[in-house]
Amino acid sequence: MKEGRGVLTSAGEIEVRTKDGNTGKVEADAIIIATGSRPAQIPRFPLTARTSLSSTEALELNEIPKSLLIVGAGVIGCEFACLYRNWALM
């Protein structure tokens, strides 16, 4: 199915209308609604490519830096801590 807008019609079904007006149904055992987000910008702590990375930029790294500090203990910060720890153990 192509990109479109969806409506949850039941716990395991989404009805999707594509940009060209066609409709279809997608069924799944589990549906995740990921609405997207942007990294927070802290005015007194600007993100500069040389010294800091947003979560988006951190996903683009080819290597783990020799030292790393994760600022934030929310879901994304904890996910990155686990991700980098597991990556370092490989």
HTML snippet that shows the backbone in 3Dmol.js (N, CA, C, O; Angstrom):
<script src="https://3Dmol.org/build/3Dmol-min.js"></script>
<div id="view" style="width:600px;height:400px;position:relative"></div>
<script>
const pdb = `
ATOM      1  N   MET A   1       0.840  -1.178   0.000  1.00  0.00           N
ATOM      2  CA  MET A   1       0.000   0.000   0.000  1.00  0.00           C
ATOM      3  C   MET A   1       0.881   1.236   0.000  1.00  0.00           C
ATOM      4  O   MET A   1       1.956   1.245   0.601  1.00  0.00           O
ATOM      5  N   LYS A   2       0.428   2.264  -0.668  1.00  0.00           N
ATOM      6  CA  LYS A   2       1.155   3.528  -0.731  1.00  0.00           C
ATOM      7  C   LYS A   2       0.898   4.364   0.515  1.00  0.00           C
ATOM      8  O   LYS A   2       0.061   4.027   1.353  1.00  0.00           O
ATOM      9  N   GLU A   3       1.636   5.458   0.612  1.00  0.00           N
ATOM     10  CA  GLU A   3       1.477   6.396   1.720  1.00  0.00           C
ATOM     11  C   GLU A   3       0.067   6.983   1.691  1.00  0.00           C
ATOM     12  O   GLU A   3      -0.498   7.227   0.625  1.00  0.00           O
ATOM     13  N   GLY A   4      -0.491   7.205   2.888  1.00  0.00           N
ATOM     14  CA  GLY A   4      -1.808   7.788   2.957  1.00  0.00           C
ATOM     15  C   GLY A   4      -2.183   8.149   4.382  1.00  0.00           C
ATOM     16  O   GLY A   4      -1.330   8.177   5.269  1.00  0.00           O
ATOM     17  N   ARG A   5      -3.445   8.421   4.597  1.00  0.00           N
ATOM     18  CA  ARG A   5      -3.975   8.725   5.926  1.00  0.00           C
ATOM     19  C   ARG A   5      -4.773   7.533   6.406  1.00  0.00           C
ATOM     20  O   ARG A   5      -5.546   6.933   5.658  1.00  0.00           O
ATOM     21  N   GLY A   6      -4.569   7.200   7.677  1.00  0.00           N
ATOM     22  CA  GLY A   6      -5.240   6.032   8.211  1.00  0.00           C
ATOM     23  C   GLY A   6      -6.162   6.351   9.362  1.00  0.00           C
ATOM     24  O   GLY A   6      -5.998   7.352  10.060  1.00  0.00           O
ATOM     25  N   VAL A   7      -7.142   5.475   9.547  1.00  0.00           N
ATOM     26  CA  VAL A   7      -8.088   5.567  10.648  1.00  0.00           C
ATOM     27  C   VAL A   7      -8.157   4.182  11.281  1.00  0.00           C
ATOM     28  O   VAL A   7      -8.360   3.184  10.591  1.00  0.00           O
ATOM     29  N   LEU A   8      -7.986   4.131  12.605  1.00  0.00           N
ATOM     30  CA  LEU A   8      -8.147   2.859  13.309  1.00  0.00           C
ATOM     31  C   LEU A   8      -9.624   2.490  13.284  1.00  0.00           C
ATOM     32  O   LEU A   8     -10.470   3.235  13.777  1.00  0.00           O
ATOM     33  N   THR A   9      -9.922   1.339  12.707  1.00  0.00           N
ATOM     34  CA  THR A   9     -11.315   0.901  12.652  1.00  0.00           C
ATOM     35  C   THR A   9     -11.607  -0.174  13.692  1.00  0.00           C
ATOM     36  O   THR A   9     -12.767  -0.435  14.011  1.00  0.00           O
ATOM     37  N   SER A  10     -10.549  -0.803  14.225  1.00  0.00           N
ATOM     38  CA  SER A  10     -10.684  -1.756  15.326  1.00  0.00           C
ATOM     39  C   SER A  10      -9.303  -1.914  15.947  1.00  0.00           C
ATOM     40  O   SER A  10      -8.349  -1.265  15.516  1.00  0.00           O
ATOM     41  N   ALA A  11      -9.191  -2.770  16.955  1.00  0.00           N
ATOM     42  CA  ALA A  11      -7.910  -2.955  17.644  1.00  0.00           C
ATOM     43  C   ALA A  11      -6.815  -3.473  16.715  1.00  0.00           C
ATOM     44  O   ALA A  11      -5.635  -3.255  16.990  1.00  0.00           O
ATOM     45  N   GLY A  12      -7.164  -4.144  15.639  1.00  0.00           N
ATOM     46  CA  GLY A  12      -6.151  -4.708  14.753  1.00  0.00           C
ATOM     47  C   GLY A  12      -6.317  -4.333  13.297  1.00  0.00           C
ATOM     48  O   GLY A  12      -5.821  -5.033  12.414  1.00  0.00           O
ATOM     49  N   GLU A  13      -7.017  -3.225  13.034  1.00  0.00           N
ATOM     50  CA  GLU A  13      -7.263  -2.866  11.629  1.00  0.00           C
ATOM     51  C   GLU A  13      -7.221  -1.357  11.423  1.00  0.00           C
ATOM     52  O   GLU A  13      -7.724  -0.581  12.235  1.00  0.00           O
ATOM     53  N   ILE A  14      -6.607  -0.969  10.312  1.00  0.00           N
ATOM     54  CA  ILE A  14      -6.539   0.438   9.919  1.00  0.00           C
ATOM     55  C   ILE A  14      -7.092   0.550   8.500  1.00  0.00           C
ATOM     56  O   ILE A  14      -6.729  -0.234   7.623  1.00  0.00           O
ATOM     57  N   GLU A  15      -7.963   1.518   8.280  1.00  0.00           N
ATOM     58  CA  GLU A  15      -8.416   1.820   6.926  1.00  0.00           C
ATOM     59  C   GLU A  15      -7.573   2.980   6.423  1.00  0.00           C
ATOM     60  O   GLU A  15      -7.481   4.016   7.081  1.00  0.00           O
ATOM     61  N   VAL A  16      -6.961   2.811   5.265  1.00  0.00           N
ATOM     62  CA  VAL A  16      -6.037   3.814   4.728  1.00  0.00           C
ATOM     63  C   VAL A  16      -6.589   4.384   3.427  1.00  0.00           C
ATOM     64  O   VAL A  16      -7.031   3.646   2.547  1.00  0.00           O
ATOM     65  N   ARG A  17      -6.554   5.724   3.322  1.00  0.00           N
ATOM     66  CA  ARG A  17      -6.913   6.418   2.074  1.00  0.00           C
ATOM     67  C   ARG A  17      -5.620   7.002   1.515  1.00  0.00           C
ATOM     68  O   ARG A  17      -4.966   7.814   2.169  1.00  0.00           O
ATOM     69  N   THR A  18      -5.255   6.587   0.308  1.00  0.00           N
ATOM     70  CA  THR A  18      -4.012   7.057  -0.311  1.00  0.00           C
ATOM     71  C   THR A  18      -4.216   8.434  -0.928  1.00  0.00           C
ATOM     72  O   THR A  18      -5.344   8.915  -1.041  1.00  0.00           O
ATOM     73  N   LYS A  19      -3.116   9.063  -1.325  1.00  0.00           N
ATOM     74  CA  LYS A  19      -3.173  10.414  -1.900  1.00  0.00           C
ATOM     75  C   LYS A  19      -4.008  10.451  -3.177  1.00  0.00           C
ATOM     76  O   LYS A  19      -4.603  11.477  -3.507  1.00  0.00           O
ATOM     77  N   ASP A  20      -4.048   9.329  -3.892  1.00  0.00           N
ATOM     78  CA  ASP A  20      -4.834   9.302  -5.138  1.00  0.00           C
ATOM     79  C   ASP A  20      -6.307   8.949  -4.899  1.00  0.00           C
ATOM     80  O   ASP A  20      -7.064   8.795  -5.857  1.00  0.00           O
ATOM     81  N   GLY A  21      -6.722   8.819  -3.627  1.00  0.00           N
ATOM     82  CA  GLY A  21      -8.124   8.609  -3.293  1.00  0.00           C
ATOM     83  C   GLY A  21      -8.544   7.164  -3.096  1.00  0.00           C
ATOM     84  O   GLY A  21      -9.683   6.906  -2.707  1.00  0.00           O
ATOM     85  N   ASN A  22      -7.655   6.216  -3.353  1.00  0.00           N
ATOM     86  CA  ASN A  22      -7.992   4.809  -3.142  1.00  0.00           C
ATOM     87  C   ASN A  22      -7.996   4.483  -1.660  1.00  0.00           C
ATOM     88  O   ASN A  22      -7.308   5.135  -0.875  1.00  0.00           O
ATOM     89  N   THR A  23      -8.760   3.489  -1.279  1.00  0.00           N
ATOM     90  CA  THR A  23      -8.787   3.047   0.113  1.00  0.00           C
ATOM     91  C   THR A  23      -8.424   1.570   0.193  1.00  0.00           C
ATOM     92  O   THR A  23      -8.611   0.805  -0.752  1.00  0.00           O
ATOM     93  N   GLY A  24      -7.909   1.207   1.334  1.00  0.00           N
ATOM     94  CA  GLY A  24      -7.561  -0.187   1.584  1.00  0.00           C
ATOM     95  C   GLY A  24      -7.510  -0.416   3.082  1.00  0.00           C
ATOM     96  O   GLY A  24      -7.540   0.529   3.870  1.00  0.00           O
ATOM     97  N   LYS A  25      -7.434  -1.680   3.465  1.00  0.00           N
ATOM     98  CA  LYS A  25      -7.360  -2.008   4.882  1.00  0.00           C
ATOM     99  C   LYS A  25      -6.050  -2.712   5.174  1.00  0.00           C
ATOM    100  O   LYS A  25      -5.559  -3.504   4.370  1.00  0.00           O
ATOM    101  N   VAL A  26      -5.489  -2.409   6.346  1.00  0.00           N
ATOM    102  CA  VAL A  26      -4.271  -3.058   6.817  1.00  0.00           C
ATOM    103  C   VAL A  26      -4.622  -3.725   8.136  1.00  0.00           C
ATOM    104  O   VAL A  26      -5.142  -3.079   9.045  1.00  0.00           O
ATOM    105  N   GLU A  27      -4.336  -5.027   8.241  1.00  0.00           N
ATOM    106  CA  GLU A  27      -4.600  -5.758   9.472  1.00  0.00           C
ATOM    107  C   GLU A  27      -3.280  -6.169  10.107  1.00  0.00           C
ATOM    108  O   GLU A  27      -2.320  -6.495   9.409  1.00  0.00           O
ATOM    109  N   ALA A  28      -3.238  -6.152  11.439  1.00  0.00           N
ATOM    110  CA  ALA A  28      -2.014  -6.522  12.158  1.00  0.00           C
ATOM    111  C   ALA A  28      -2.376  -7.000  13.557  1.00  0.00           C
ATOM    112  O   ALA A  28      -3.414  -6.631  14.106  1.00  0.00           O
ATOM    113  N   ASP A  29      -1.498  -7.832  14.127  1.00  0.00           N
ATOM    114  CA  ASP A  29      -1.687  -8.283  15.512  1.00  0.00           C
ATOM    115  C   ASP A  29      -1.454  -7.139  16.489  1.00  0.00           C
ATOM    116  O   ASP A  29      -2.093  -7.061  17.538  1.00  0.00           O
ATOM    117  N   ALA A  30      -0.524  -6.246  16.128  1.00  0.00           N
ATOM    118  CA  ALA A  30      -0.198  -5.103  16.980  1.00  0.00           C
ATOM    119  C   ALA A  30       0.010  -3.887  16.094  1.00  0.00           C
ATOM    120  O   ALA A  30       0.606  -3.987  15.022  1.00  0.00           O
ATOM    121  N   ILE A  31      -0.475  -2.752  16.535  1.00  0.00           N
ATOM    122  CA  ILE A  31      -0.334  -1.495  15.784  1.00  0.00           C
ATOM    123  C   ILE A  31       0.359  -0.487  16.682  1.00  0.00           C
ATOM    124  O   ILE A  31      -0.057  -0.265  17.819  1.00  0.00           O
ATOM    125  N   ILE A  32       1.424   0.124  16.165  1.00  0.00           N
ATOM    126  CA  ILE A  32       2.151   1.157  16.901  1.00  0.00           C
ATOM    127  C   ILE A  32       1.854   2.495  16.247  1.00  0.00           C
ATOM    128  O   ILE A  32       2.000   2.646  15.034  1.00  0.00           O
ATOM    129  N   ILE A  33       1.442   3.453  17.042  1.00  0.00           N
ATOM    130  CA  ILE A  33       1.191   4.795  16.536  1.00  0.00           C
ATOM    131  C   ILE A  33       2.408   5.644  16.896  1.00  0.00           C
ATOM    132  O   ILE A  33       2.591   6.018  18.054  1.00  0.00           O
ATOM    133  N   ALA A  34       3.239   5.946  15.896  1.00  0.00           N
ATOM    134  CA  ALA A  34       4.456   6.742  16.097  1.00  0.00           C
ATOM    135  C   ALA A  34       4.252   8.066  15.382  1.00  0.00           C
ATOM    136  O   ALA A  34       4.367   8.142  14.158  1.00  0.00           O
ATOM    137  N   THR A  35       3.953   9.102  16.137  1.00  0.00           N
ATOM    138  CA  THR A  35       3.590  10.383  15.541  1.00  0.00           C
ATOM    139  C   THR A  35       4.783  11.251  15.175  1.00  0.00           C
ATOM    140  O   THR A  35       4.632  12.279  14.515  1.00  0.00           O
ATOM    141  N   GLY A  36       5.978  10.833  15.609  1.00  0.00           N
ATOM    142  CA  GLY A  36       7.174  11.609  15.286  1.00  0.00           C
ATOM    143  C   GLY A  36       7.450  12.668  16.340  1.00  0.00           C
ATOM    144  O   GLY A  36       6.579  13.022  17.134  1.00  0.00           O
ATOM    145  N   SER A  37       8.649  13.151  16.330  1.00  0.00           N
ATOM    146  CA  SER A  37       9.040  14.186  17.281  1.00  0.00           C
ATOM    147  C   SER A  37      10.285  14.898  16.768  1.00  0.00           C
ATOM    148  O   SER A  37      10.878  14.497  15.767  1.00  0.00           O
ATOM    149  N   ARG A  38      10.665  15.940  17.456  1.00  0.00           N
ATOM    150  CA  ARG A  38      11.901  16.662  17.161  1.00  0.00           C
ATOM    151  C   ARG A  38      12.710  16.759  18.437  1.00  0.00           C
ATOM    152  O   ARG A  38      12.139  16.878  19.521  1.00  0.00           O
ATOM    153  N   PRO A  39      14.048  16.710  18.330  1.00  0.00           N
ATOM    154  CA  PRO A  39      14.876  16.881  19.526  1.00  0.00           C
ATOM    155  C   PRO A  39      14.630  18.250  20.162  1.00  0.00           C
ATOM    156  O   PRO A  39      14.465  19.248  19.462  1.00  0.00           O
ATOM    157  N   ALA A  40      14.608  18.283  21.473  1.00  0.00           N
ATOM    158  CA  ALA A  40      14.431  19.550  22.193  1.00  0.00           C
ATOM    159  C   ALA A  40      15.651  20.437  22.008  1.00  0.00           C
ATOM    160  O   ALA A  40      16.783  19.955  22.022  1.00  0.00           O
ATOM    161  N   GLN A  41      15.425  21.708  21.836  1.00  0.00           N
ATOM    162  CA  GLN A  41      16.508  22.680  21.733  1.00  0.00           C
ATOM    163  C   GLN A  41      16.562  23.474  23.038  1.00  0.00           C
ATOM    164  O   GLN A  41      15.584  24.115  23.423  1.00  0.00           O
ATOM    165  N   ILE A  42      17.697  23.427  23.708  1.00  0.00           N
ATOM    166  CA  ILE A  42      17.865  24.133  24.969  1.00  0.00           C
ATOM    167  C   ILE A  42      18.700  25.382  24.681  1.00  0.00           C
ATOM    168  O   ILE A  42      19.871  25.255  24.324  1.00  0.00           O
ATOM    169  N   PRO A  43      18.132  26.590  24.826  1.00  0.00           N
ATOM    170  CA  PRO A  43      18.837  27.820  24.436  1.00  0.00           C
ATOM    171  C   PRO A  43      20.231  27.980  25.059  1.00  0.00           C
ATOM    172  O   PRO A  43      21.153  28.448  24.390  1.00  0.00           O
ATOM    173  N   ARG A  44      20.392  27.606  26.310  1.00  0.00           N
ATOM    174  CA  ARG A  44      21.706  27.784  26.957  1.00  0.00           C
ATOM    175  C   ARG A  44      22.658  26.629  26.683  1.00  0.00           C
ATOM    176  O   ARG A  44      23.798  26.637  27.146  1.00  0.00           O
ATOM    177  N   PHE A  45      22.197  25.641  25.936  1.00  0.00           N
ATOM    178  CA  PHE A  45      23.028  24.487  25.612  1.00  0.00           C
ATOM    179  C   PHE A  45      22.815  24.148  24.137  1.00  0.00           C
ATOM    180  O   PHE A  45      22.212  23.127  23.807  1.00  0.00           O
ATOM    181  N   PRO A  46      23.320  25.025  23.248  1.00  0.00           N
ATOM    182  CA  PRO A  46      23.070  24.807  21.819  1.00  0.00           C
ATOM    183  C   PRO A  46      23.773  23.546  21.301  1.00  0.00           C
ATOM    184  O   PRO A  46      24.882  23.220  21.726  1.00  0.00           O
ATOM    185  N   LEU A  47      23.118  22.857  20.390  1.00  0.00           N
ATOM    186  CA  LEU A  47      23.710  21.671  19.782  1.00  0.00           C
ATOM    187  C   LEU A  47      24.625  22.116  18.647  1.00  0.00           C
ATOM    188  O   LEU A  47      24.172  22.711  17.670  1.00  0.00           O
ATOM    189  N   THR A  48      25.895  21.827  18.783  1.00  0.00           N
ATOM    190  CA  THR A  48      26.853  22.124  17.723  1.00  0.00           C
ATOM    191  C   THR A  48      27.428  20.812  17.237  1.00  0.00           C
ATOM    192  O   THR A  48      27.768  19.949  18.046  1.00  0.00           O
ATOM    193  N   ALA A  49      27.541  20.648  15.944  1.00  0.00           N
ATOM    194  CA  ALA A  49      27.976  19.376  15.359  1.00  0.00           C
ATOM    195  C   ALA A  49      29.319  18.892  15.910  1.00  0.00           C
ATOM    196  O   ALA A  49      29.577  17.689  15.937  1.00  0.00           O
ATOM    197  N   ARG A  50      30.158  19.801  16.340  1.00  0.00           N
ATOM    198  CA  ARG A  50      31.489  19.417  16.806  1.00  0.00           C
ATOM    199  C   ARG A  50      31.467  18.832  18.216  1.00  0.00           C
ATOM    200  O   ARG A  50      32.267  17.950  18.530  1.00  0.00           O
ATOM    201  N   THR A  51      30.574  19.305  19.056  1.00  0.00           N
ATOM    202  CA  THR A  51      30.617  18.896  20.461  1.00  0.00           C
ATOM    203  C   THR A  51      29.389  18.145  20.950  1.00  0.00           C
ATOM    204  O   THR A  51      29.445  17.531  22.016  1.00  0.00           O
ATOM    205  N   SER A  52      28.294  18.170  20.222  1.00  0.00           N
ATOM    206  CA  SER A  52      27.093  17.515  20.703  1.00  0.00           C
ATOM    207  C   SER A  52      26.234  17.049  19.529  1.00  0.00           C
ATOM    208  O   SER A  52      26.350  17.547  18.409  1.00  0.00           O
ATOM    209  N   LEU A  53      25.379  16.086  19.820  1.00  0.00           N
ATOM    210  CA  LEU A  53      24.510  15.513  18.794  1.00  0.00           C
ATOM    211  C   LEU A  53      23.083  15.438  19.305  1.00  0.00           C
ATOM    212  O   LEU A  53      22.853  15.216  20.494  1.00  0.00           O
ATOM    213  N   SER A  54      22.143  15.619  18.423  1.00  0.00           N
ATOM    214  CA  SER A  54      20.750  15.357  18.781  1.00  0.00           C
ATOM    215  C   SER A  54      20.521  13.857  18.646  1.00  0.00           C
ATOM    216  O   SER A  54      21.387  13.133  18.156  1.00  0.00           O
ATOM    217  N   SER A  55      19.364  13.400  19.078  1.00  0.00           N
ATOM    218  CA  SER A  55      19.054  11.974  18.943  1.00  0.00           C
ATOM    219  C   SER A  55      19.007  11.568  17.470  1.00  0.00           C
ATOM    220  O   SER A  55      19.374  10.444  17.127  1.00  0.00           O
ATOM    221  N   THR A  56      18.566  12.458  16.614  1.00  0.00           N
ATOM    222  CA  THR A  56      18.528  12.165  15.178  1.00  0.00           C
ATOM    223  C   THR A  56      19.936  11.966  14.635  1.00  0.00           C
ATOM    224  O   THR A  56      20.189  11.003  13.912  1.00  0.00           O
ATOM    225  N   GLU A  57      20.851  12.862  14.975  1.00  0.00           N
ATOM    226  CA  GLU A  57      22.241  12.753  14.504  1.00  0.00           C
ATOM    227  C   GLU A  57      22.951  11.555  15.119  1.00  0.00           C
ATOM    228  O   GLU A  57      23.812  10.950  14.481  1.00  0.00           O
ATOM    229  N   ALA A  58      22.599  11.209  16.350  1.00  0.00           N
ATOM    230  CA  ALA A  58      23.232  10.066  17.016  1.00  0.00           C
ATOM    231  C   ALA A  58      22.926   8.756  16.294  1.00  0.00           C
ATOM    232  O   ALA A  58      23.705   7.807  16.379  1.00  0.00           O
ATOM    233  N   LEU A  59      21.812   8.698  15.593  1.00  0.00           N
ATOM    234  CA  LEU A  59      21.465   7.498  14.834  1.00  0.00           C
ATOM    235  C   LEU A  59      22.313   7.348  13.577  1.00  0.00           C
ATOM    236  O   LEU A  59      22.366   6.269  12.987  1.00  0.00           O
ATOM    237  N   GLU A  60      22.972   8.420  13.170  1.00  0.00           N
ATOM    238  CA  GLU A  60      23.763   8.395  11.939  1.00  0.00           C
ATOM    239  C   GLU A  60      25.234   8.073  12.175  1.00  0.00           C
ATOM    240  O   GLU A  60      26.003   8.006  11.216  1.00  0.00           O
ATOM    241  N   LEU A  61      25.645   7.874  13.424  1.00  0.00           N
ATOM    242  CA  LEU A  61      27.050   7.585  13.716  1.00  0.00           C
ATOM    243  C   LEU A  61      27.462   6.220  13.174  1.00  0.00           C
ATOM    244  O   LEU A  61      26.683   5.268  13.214  1.00  0.00           O
ATOM    245  N   ASN A  62      28.683   6.131  12.671  1.00  0.00           N
ATOM    246  CA  ASN A  62      29.234   4.852  12.219  1.00  0.00           C
ATOM    247  C   ASN A  62      30.040   4.182  13.317  1.00  0.00           C
ATOM    248  O   ASN A  62      30.251   2.970  13.286  1.00  0.00           O
ATOM    249  N   GLU A  63      30.491   4.965  14.284  1.00  0.00           N
ATOM    250  CA  GLU A  63      31.273   4.457  15.417  1.00  0.00           C
ATOM    251  C   GLU A  63      30.805   5.132  16.693  1.00  0.00           C
ATOM    252  O   GLU A  63      30.300   6.255  16.675  1.00  0.00           O
ATOM    253  N   ILE A  64      30.984   4.422  17.805  1.00  0.00           N
ATOM    254  CA  ILE A  64      30.687   5.021  19.101  1.00  0.00           C
ATOM    255  C   ILE A  64      31.873   5.893  19.490  1.00  0.00           C
ATOM    256  O   ILE A  64      33.018   5.454  19.374  1.00  0.00           O
ATOM    257  N   PRO A  65      31.627   7.122  19.950  1.00  0.00           N
ATOM    258  CA  PRO A  65      32.742   7.965  20.409  1.00  0.00           C
ATOM    259  C   PRO A  65      33.446   7.316  21.605  1.00  0.00           C
ATOM    260  O   PRO A  65      32.851   6.508  22.317  1.00  0.00           O
ATOM    261  N   LYS A  66      34.723   7.675  21.821  1.00  0.00           N
ATOM    262  CA  LYS A  66      35.474   7.114  22.954  1.00  0.00           C
ATOM    263  C   LYS A  66      34.848   7.484  24.281  1.00  0.00           C
ATOM    264  O   LYS A  66      34.868   6.687  25.219  1.00  0.00           O
ATOM    265  N   SER A  67      34.294   8.678  24.372  1.00  0.00           N
ATOM    266  CA  SER A  67      33.559   9.062  25.578  1.00  0.00           C
ATOM    267  C   SER A  67      32.208   9.616  25.136  1.00  0.00           C
ATOM    268  O   SER A  67      32.078  10.215  24.068  1.00  0.00           O
ATOM    269  N   LEU A  68      31.213   9.400  25.984  1.00  0.00           N
ATOM    270  CA  LEU A  68      29.853   9.746  25.605  1.00  0.00           C
ATOM    271  C   LEU A  68      29.050  10.103  26.843  1.00  0.00           C
ATOM    272  O   LEU A  68      29.104   9.388  27.844  1.00  0.00           O
ATOM    273  N   LEU A  69      28.316  11.184  26.788  1.00  0.00           N
ATOM    274  CA  LEU A  69      27.415  11.589  27.861  1.00  0.00           C
ATOM    275  C   LEU A  69      26.034  11.736  27.250  1.00  0.00           C
ATOM    276  O   LEU A  69      25.854  12.464  26.274  1.00  0.00           O
ATOM    277  N   ILE A  70      25.074  11.054  27.815  1.00  0.00           N
ATOM    278  CA  ILE A  70      23.693  11.169  27.352  1.00  0.00           C
ATOM    279  C   ILE A  70      22.968  12.077  28.327  1.00  0.00           C
ATOM    280  O   ILE A  70      22.865  11.774  29.515  1.00  0.00           O
ATOM    281  N   VAL A  71      22.462  13.203  27.812  1.00  0.00           N
ATOM    282  CA  VAL A  71      21.725  14.156  28.637  1.00  0.00           C
ATOM    283  C   VAL A  71      20.248  13.856  28.450  1.00  0.00           C
ATOM    284  O   VAL A  71      19.718  13.959  27.343  1.00  0.00           O
ATOM    285  N   GLY A  72      19.589  13.484  29.538  1.00  0.00           N
ATOM    286  CA  GLY A  72      18.170  13.168  29.478  1.00  0.00           C
ATOM    287  C   GLY A  72      17.932  11.754  29.947  1.00  0.00           C
ATOM    288  O   GLY A  72      18.602  10.821  29.503  1.00  0.00           O
ATOM    289  N   ALA A  73      16.991  11.597  30.831  1.00  0.00           N
ATOM    290  CA  ALA A  73      16.674  10.273  31.375  1.00  0.00           C
ATOM    291  C   ALA A  73      15.265   9.851  30.988  1.00  0.00           C
ATOM    292  O   ALA A  73      14.657   8.993  31.628  1.00  0.00           O
ATOM    293  N   GLY A  74      14.760  10.470  29.929  1.00  0.00           N
ATOM    294  CA  GLY A  74      13.450  10.072  29.429  1.00  0.00           C
ATOM    295  C   GLY A  74      13.583   8.822  28.581  1.00  0.00           C
ATOM    296  O   GLY A  74      14.632   8.179  28.565  1.00  0.00           O
ATOM    297  N   VAL A  75      12.529   8.485  27.887  1.00  0.00           N
ATOM    298  CA  VAL A  75      12.502   7.270  27.081  1.00  0.00           C
ATOM    299  C   VAL A  75      13.625   7.267  26.050  1.00  0.00           C
ATOM    300  O   VAL A  75      14.326   6.265  25.911  1.00  0.00           O
ATOM    301  N   ILE A  76      13.808   8.360  25.331  1.00  0.00           N
ATOM    302  CA  ILE A  76      14.827   8.397  24.274  1.00  0.00           C
ATOM    303  C   ILE A  76      16.226   8.297  24.863  1.00  0.00           C
ATOM    304  O   ILE A  76      17.060   7.566  24.330  1.00  0.00           O
ATOM    305  N   GLY A  77      16.504   9.011  25.947  1.00  0.00           N
ATOM    306  CA  GLY A  77      17.820   8.923  26.585  1.00  0.00           C
ATOM    307  C   GLY A  77      18.132   7.511  27.051  1.00  0.00           C
ATOM    308  O   GLY A  77      19.246   7.021  26.866  1.00  0.00           O
ATOM    309  N   CYS A  78      17.145   6.854  27.658  1.00  0.00           N
ATOM    310  CA  CYS A  78      17.343   5.472  28.125  1.00  0.00           C
ATOM    311  C   CYS A  78      17.526   4.512  26.959  1.00  0.00           C
ATOM    312  O   CYS A  78      18.340   3.591  27.039  1.00  0.00           O
ATOM    313  N   GLU A  79      16.789   4.713  25.888  1.00  0.00           N
ATOM    314  CA  GLU A  79      16.949   3.862  24.708  1.00  0.00           C
ATOM    315  C   GLU A  79      18.357   3.991  24.136  1.00  0.00           C
ATOM    316  O   GLU A  79      18.978   2.991  23.777  1.00  0.00           O
ATOM    317  N   PHE A  80      18.859   5.217  24.052  1.00  0.00           N
ATOM    318  CA  PHE A  80      20.209   5.414  23.524  1.00  0.00           C
ATOM    319  C   PHE A  80      21.262   4.827  24.453  1.00  0.00           C
ATOM    320  O   PHE A  80      22.256   4.275  23.981  1.00  0.00           O
ATOM    321  N   ALA A  81      21.064   4.933  25.758  1.00  0.00           N
ATOM    322  CA  ALA A  81      22.018   4.339  26.696  1.00  0.00           C
ATOM    323  C   ALA A  81      22.101   2.827  26.476  1.00  0.00           C
ATOM    324  O   ALA A  81      23.195   2.263  26.449  1.00  0.00           O
ATOM    325  N   CYS A  82      20.961   2.179  26.323  1.00  0.00           N
ATOM    326  CA  CYS A  82      20.945   0.725  26.065  1.00  0.00           C
ATOM    327  C   CYS A  82      21.542   0.403  24.706  1.00  0.00           C
ATOM    328  O   CYS A  82      22.321  -0.540  24.570  1.00  0.00           O
ATOM    329  N   LEU A  83      21.180   1.179  23.712  1.00  0.00           N
ATOM    330  CA  LEU A  83      21.687   0.966  22.358  1.00  0.00           C
ATOM    331  C   LEU A  83      23.203   1.053  22.316  1.00  0.00           C
ATOM    332  O   LEU A  83      23.862   0.152  21.796  1.00  0.00           O
ATOM    333  N   TYR A  84      23.766   2.135  22.862  1.00  0.00           N
ATOM    334  CA  TYR A  84      25.219   2.314  22.828  1.00  0.00           C
ATOM    335  C   TYR A  84      25.926   1.280  23.692  1.00  0.00           C
ATOM    336  O   TYR A  84      27.004   0.810  23.327  1.00  0.00           O
ATOM    337  N   ARG A  85      25.352   0.922  24.812  1.00  0.00           N
ATOM    338  CA  ARG A  85      25.974  -0.097  25.667  1.00  0.00           C
ATOM    339  C   ARG A  85      26.045  -1.437  24.951  1.00  0.00           C
ATOM    340  O   ARG A  85      27.079  -2.105  24.965  1.00  0.00           O
ATOM    341  N   ASN A  86      24.939  -1.827  24.326  1.00  0.00           N
ATOM    342  CA  ASN A  86      24.929  -3.081  23.571  1.00  0.00           C
ATOM    343  C   ASN A  86      25.882  -3.032  22.383  1.00  0.00           C
ATOM    344  O   ASN A  86      26.544  -4.020  22.066  1.00  0.00           O
ATOM    345  N   TRP A  87      25.944  -1.873  21.727  1.00  0.00           N
ATOM    346  CA  TRP A  87      26.827  -1.693  20.577  1.00  0.00           C
ATOM    347  C   TRP A  87      28.294  -1.829  21.031  1.00  0.00           C
ATOM    348  O   TRP A  87      29.112  -2.434  20.339  1.00  0.00           O
ATOM    349  N   ALA A  88      28.606  -1.265  22.188  1.00  0.00           N
ATOM    350  CA  ALA A  88      29.979  -1.318  22.709  1.00  0.00           C
ATOM    351  C   ALA A  88      30.378  -2.752  23.078  1.00  0.00           C
ATOM    352  O   ALA A  88      31.559  -3.096  23.020  1.00  0.00           O
ATOM    353  N   LEU A  89      29.425  -3.575  23.450  1.00  0.00           N
ATOM    354  CA  LEU A  89      29.714  -4.963  23.846  1.00  0.00           C
ATOM    355  C   LEU A  89      29.882  -5.902  22.655  1.00  0.00           C
ATOM    356  O   LEU A  89      30.322  -7.039  22.822  1.00  0.00           O
ATOM    357  N   MET A  90      29.543  -5.444  21.475  1.00  0.00           N
ATOM    358  CA  MET A  90      29.631  -6.305  20.274  1.00  0.00           C
ATOM    359  C   MET A  90      31.072  -6.554  19.869  1.00  0.00           C
ATOM    360  O   MET A  90      31.326  -7.252  18.888  1.00  0.00           O
TER     361      MET A  90
END
`;
const viewer = $3Dmol.createViewer("view");
viewer.addModel(pdb, "pdb");
viewer.setStyle({}, {cartoon: {color: "spectrum"}});
viewer.zoomTo();
viewer.render();
</script>
